Amino acid sequence: MKSFKPVVFYNQVKEELKKVSWPTKEATITTSLVVLVVVGLITAYLGVVDFIVSKLAQQVIG
């Protein structure tokens, strides 16, 4: 088994991170807003479905 050398690992990580194609600030904000809107829509949909199913269950149970 190879020995673990933290300094070598750290240097390799730094070099790999230089190769990453980082998104722009605008792209990050746009995609974050899209995610928040989709999460909000799904939350609202599930809330409505939960409300309807709970009302139906109350009618069946009595």
C-alpha positions in Angstrom: 0.0 0.0 0.0 1.3 3.5 -0.9 2.0 5.8 2.0 -0.1 8.9 2.3 1.7 12.2 2.0 -0.5 15.1 2.8 1.7 17.8 1.2 1.8 15.9 -2.1 -2.0 15.4 -1.9 -2.6 19.1 -1.3 -0.4 20.1 -4.2 -2.2 17.7 -6.5 -5.6 19.0 -5.4 -4.4 22.6 -6.1 -3.3 21.6 -9.6 -6.6 19.8 -10.3 -8.7 22.8 -9.1 -6.8 25.1 -11.5 -8.2 22.9 -14.4 -11.9 23.3 -13.2 -14.1 25.4 -15.4 -15.8 27.5 -12.7 -19.2 29.1 -13.6 -19.6 32.8 -13.7 -21.3 34.7 -10.8 -24.3 35.4 -13.1 -24.6 31.7 -14.1 -24.5 30.7 -10.4 -27.1 33.2 -9.5 -29.4 32.2 -12.4 -29.2 28.5 -11.7 -29.7 29.0 -8.0 -32.9 31.0 -8.7 -34.1 28.3 -11.0 -33.6 25.7 -8.3 -35.4 27.8 -5.7 -38.4 28.4 -8.1 -38.6 24.7 -8.9 -38.4 23.7 -5.2 -41.1 26.2 -4.5 -43.4 24.9 -7.2 -42.9 21.3 -6.1 -43.5 22.3 -2.5 -46.7 24.0 -3.4 -47.8 21.0 -5.5 -47.1 18.5 -2.8 -48.8 20.8 -0.2 -52.0 20.9 -2.3 -51.9 17.1 -2.9 -51.4 16.5 0.8 -54.3 18.8 1.7 -56.6 17.0 -0.8 -55.6 13.5 0.3 -56.0 14.4 3.9 -59.5 15.8 3.3 -60.4 12.7 1.4 -59.1 10.4 4.1 -61.1 12.4 6.7 -64.2 11.9 4.7 -63.6 8.1 4.4 -62.7 7.6 8.0 -65.5 9.9 9.2 
